[in-house]
Amino acid sequence: MVTLHNDFLTVTVAEHGAEITSIQDNHTQTEYIWQADPAVWKRHAPVLFPIVGALKDDTYTYNGKRYHMTQHGFARDRDFTVAIATATVATLVLTDDESSRAIFPFAFRFEVIVALENNSVKVTYHVTNPDEEEALLFSVGGHPGFNIPLTADTTFTDYYMAFSPRKSRVQIPLKAGAGIDYKNRTLAATDTNLQLSHDYFKNDAVIFELNGKSTFAIRSDKTKRGVELSVADAPFVGVWSPYPTTGEFVCIEPWWGIADTIDATGRLEDKLGINTLAPGEDFAHSYTITIH
């Protein structure tokens, strides 16, 4: 476990999965990250790599060969190596090996960089293709779960989600067990606040297509405590809380990739939102969590 600390925050990051397991306010001792109750959801803030979401039938093909991979990929269940650990910055690294290549036939170096900046936590995903000949195809994303409520005298439904900029966004339907229904995208009313309720998530994650910088904030009029996630360039964000078994948390998930569409061919090269790195190229994108 790596512990980061500044005047505002104490953050812990596990080597297993490079997962943030705690973001605590030093002044109020408020815990902002879901504490992984296994009866509801056993994770805190898993890292999604080398896929985001589920593949159709948990399989894909590449260069004519068929591979099996479960939802959100394998990084969240692998041990990373701590390459850098200072008081306020940690870099954790995962590289390909024989077991990863059996289900994902690519060379890669994947770094998760967690850095404290005042009352914010910046998370950067840095992917490098070390192969001298073959391209690297992948998706990556975050899945942080935030405790709601944040005070003992408030409840889940006392909170709302506020969007910045205040404008309508494209919403992408997710058909449970079938995949992304990308052709039937609609406009969502993200130009106003969204009151939180568990029923809002009865059809699984709510997915938005982004175009430029967006901030998703969870707030309540009954307390000054809240949390926001900002991302400059993720093409998608998912918002999720479990249903019908409910938990007192909401995940705000920046994605550079997305689950298979309902009409996916199964070919990795055709996958919606796939990222491609030529030999020697790298990819670095970030999101920021700010607590109040």
C-alpha positions in Angstrom: 0.0 0.0 0.0 1.3 3.5 -0.9 0.2 6.4 1.2 0.2 10.0 -0.2 -0.2 13.0 2.1 -0.4 16.8 1.9 -2.0 19.5 4.0 -5.4 18.7 2.6 -5.6 15.0 1.8 -4.4 11.5 2.7 -4.7 9.1 -0.1 -3.9 5.4 -0.2 -3.2 3.4 -3.4 -3.0 -0.4 -3.5 -0.3 -2.2 -5.5 -3.0 -4.7 -6.4 -4.8 -3.2 -9.4 -3.2 0.3 -8.8 -6.5 1.0 -7.1 -7.1 4.1 -5.0 -8.6 2.7 -1.8 -9.1 5.9 0.2 -9.3 9.7 -0.2 -9.6 11.2 3.2 -10.0 14.9 4.2 -7.3 15.6 6.8 -9.4 18.3 8.5 -12.8 16.6 8.7 -11.6 13.0 8.4 -14.4 12.4 5.9 -13.8 9.4 3.7 -14.7 10.0 0.1 -14.1 6.6 -1.5 -16.4 3.6 -1.1 -14.9 1.1 1.3 -15.7 -2.0 -0.8 -18.4 -3.8 1.1 -18.3 -7.2 -0.6 -22.0 -7.7 0.0 -22.6 -4.8 -2.4 -19.5 -4.1 -4.5 -16.1 -5.4 -3.5 -14.0 -2.7 -5.2 -13.1 0.9 -4.5 -11.9 2.6 -7.7 -10.7 -0.1 -10.1 -8.6 0.7 -13.2 -10.1 -0.6 -16.4 -7.5 -1.9 -18.9 -7.1 -3.2 -21.6 -10.8 -3.0 -22.2 -13.6 -0.9 -20.8 -17.0 -2.6 -20.2 -17.9 -6.0 -21.5 -17.1 -7.7 -24.8 -19.9 -9.5 -26.6 -19.7 -13.1 -25.2 -16.6 -12.0 -23.4 -14.6 -12.7 -26.5 -12.8 -10.9 -29.4 -10.7 -11.7 -32.4 -7.4 -10.3 -33.5 -5.5 -11.4 -36.6 -8.0 -14.2 -37.0 -7.5 -15.7 -33.5 -10.1 -15.7 -30.8 -9.4 -14.5 -27.3 -11.5 -14.6 -24.0 -11.5 -11.6 -21.7 -14.0 -10.7 -18.9 -15.5 -7.3 -18.2 -13.1 -4.3 -17.8 -10.0 -6.4 -18.5 -7.3 -7.8 -16.2 -5.4 -4.9 -14.8 -7.7 -4.5 -11.8 -6.7 -8.0 -10.7 -3.0 -7.8 -11.3 -0.2 -6.6 -9.0 1.5 -3.4 -10.2 5.1 -2.5 -9.3 5.7 0.8 -7.5 8.2 2.8 -9.6 7.9 6.1 -7.8 6.6 6.9 -4.4 7.1 10.4 -2.9 4.9 12.2 -0.3 2.5 13.4 -3.0 3.1 11.3 -6.2 3.0 7.6 -6.9 3.6 5.8 -10.2 2.6 2.2 -10.5 3.6 0.1 -13.5 2.2 -3.0 -15.2 3.8 -4.7 -18.2 2.9 -7.6 -20.4 3.9 -11.1 -19.5 3.2 -14.7 -20.6 -0.2 -14.8 -18.8 -1.4 -11.5 -20.2 -0.3 -12.3 -23.8 -2.5 -15.5 -23.6 -5.6 -13.3 -23.5 -4.2 -10.0 -24.9 -1.5 -10.6 -27.5 0.3 -7.2 -27.2 3.4 -5.8 -25.6 2.6 -2.8 -23.3 3.8 -0.7 -20.5 0.9 0.7 -18.4 1.6 3.4 -15.8 -1.0 4.7 -13.3 0.2 8.0 -11.8 -1.6 9.4 -8.8 -0.6 12.9 -7.7 -2.0 15.2 -5.0 -2.5 18.9 -5.8 -4.0 20.7 -2.8 -7.5 19.3 -2.3 -7.4 17.4 -5.6 -6.2 14.0 -6.8 -5.0 13.8 -10.4 -4.9 10.3 -12.0 -3.0 9.8 -15.2 -3.0 6.7 -17.4 0.2 6.5 -19.4 0.3 3.6 -22.0 3.4 2.9 -24.1 3.8 0.5 -27.0 7.3 -1.0 -26.6 6.9 -3.3 -29.6 9.2 -2.5 -32.6 6.8 -3.9 -35.2 3.2 -4.4 -34.0 0.5 -1.8 -33.1 -1.1 -1.9 -29.7 -4.9 -1.8 -29.5 -6.5 -1.0 -26.1 -9.1 0.9 -24.0 -8.6 2.4 -20.6 -10.7 4.0 -18.0 -11.4 4.8 -14.3 -14.1 3.6 -12.1 -13.9 5.5 -8.8 -16.8 5.0 -6.3 -17.7 7.9 -4.1 -19.4 7.6 -0.7 -22.9 9.1 -0.7 -24.0 10.5 1.7 -20.9 12.3 3.0 -22.4 13.3 6.4 -24.3 11.4 9.0 -27.3 13.8 8.8 -27.8 13.5 5.0 -29.1 10.6 2.9 -28.4 9.4 -0.7 -31.4 11.2 -2.1 -30.3 14.5 -0.6 -27.6 14.7 -3.3 -27.7 15.7 -6.9 -25.3 15.7 -9.8 -24.4 19.0 -11.4 -22.8 19.2 -14.8 -20.3 21.8 -16.1 -20.6 23.2 -18.7 -24.4 23.3 -18.3 -25.4 21.9 -21.6 -27.2 18.9 -23.0 -25.0 15.9 -23.7 -25.4 12.8 -25.8 -26.6 9.8 -23.8 -25.8 6.3 -25.1 -28.2 3.5 -24.2 -26.8 0.4 -22.6 -28.9 -2.7 -23.0 -28.2 -5.0 -20.1 -26.6 -8.3 -21.3 -26.6 -7.1 -24.9 -24.2 -4.1 -25.1 -24.1 -0.5 -26.2 -27.0 0.6 -28.4 -25.0 3.3 -30.1 -27.4 3.9 -33.0 -30.1 5.0 -30.7 -28.3 7.8 -28.9 -30.4 10.6 -27.4 -29.9 14.0 -25.8 -29.8 14.0 -22.0 -30.9 17.0 -19.8 -27.5 17.6 -18.4 -28.1 21.3 -18.6 -29.8 21.1 -15.2 -29.1 19.3 -12.0 -29.9 15.6 -11.7 -31.4 14.5 -8.4 -29.9 11.2 -7.3 -32.0 8.1 -6.6 -31.2 4.4 -6.8 -33.9 3.9 -9.4 -32.0 6.1 -11.8 -29.6 3.2 -12.2 -32.2 0.5 -12.7 -30.9 0.0 -16.3 -27.2 -0.2 -15.3 -24.7 2.5 -16.0 -25.8 5.8 -17.5 -23.4 6.7 -20.3 -22.6 10.1 -21.8 -20.7 10.9 -24.9 -18.4 13.9 -24.3 -17.0 16.6 -26.5 -14.5 18.6 -24.6 -13.9 19.3 -20.9 -16.6 18.2 -18.5 -17.0 18.3 -14.7 -19.5 16.0 -13.0 -20.1 17.1 -9.4 -22.0 15.5 -6.6 -23.5 18.0 -4.2 -26.2 18.6 -1.6 -27.9 21.7 -0.4 -27.8 20.3 3.1 -24.0 20.2 3.4 -20.9 21.9 2.0 -19.2 18.5 1.5 -19.2 17.2 -2.1 -16.9 15.7 -4.7 -16.3 16.4 -8.4 -14.6 14.7 -11.2 -13.2 16.7 -14.2 -11.8 15.3 -17.4 -10.6 17.2 -20.5 -10.6 14.7 -23.2 -12.3 11.4 -22.4 -14.8 10.5 -25.1 -17.2 8.8 -22.7 -18.2 9.0 -19.0 -20.3 6.4 -17.2 -22.2 7.1 -14.0 -23.2 4.0 -12.0 -24.5 2.7 -8.7 -25.6 -0.9 -8.1 -29.3 -1.9 -8.6 -31.4 -3.7 -7.4 -28.9 -4.4 -4.6 -28.1 -0.9 -3.7 -25.1 0.7 -2.1 -24.5 4.2 -0.7 -22.1 5.3 -3.4 -22.0 6.6 -7.0 -19.2 5.9 -9.5 -18.2 8.6 -12.0 -16.1 6.8 -14.7 -14.0 8.5 -17.3 -13.5 6.2 -20.3 -11.1 6.2 -23.2 -13.0 3.3 -24.7 -16.4 1.7 -24.3 -18.2 -1.7 -24.1 -19.1 -3.6 -27.3 -22.0 -2.4 -29.2 -25.0 -4.7 -29.8 -23.9 -5.1 -33.4 -20.2 -5.5 -32.7 -18.3 -7.7 -35.2 -16.0 -9.1 -32.5 -12.9 -7.9 -34.3 -10.8 -5.8 -32.0 -9.8 -3.6 -34.9 -13.5 -2.6 -35.4 -14.3 -2.0 -31.7 -16.0 1.4 -30.9 -13.6 3.7 -29.1 -10.5 1.5 -29.5 -7.2 3.3 -29.2 -4.3 2.3 -31.5 -0.6 3.0 -30.7 2.0 2.5 -33.4 5.4 1.0 -32.3 7.1 3.3 -29.9 4.1 5.6 -29.4 2.5 6.5 -26.1 -0.8 7.7 -24.7 -1.2 9.9 -21.6 -4.6 11.1 -20.4 -5.8 12.2 -17.0 -8.8 13.0 -14.8 -9.0 14.9 -11.6 -11.0 14.3 -8.4 -11.6 17.4 -6.2 -13.1 17.1 -2.7 -15.0 19.8 -0.8 
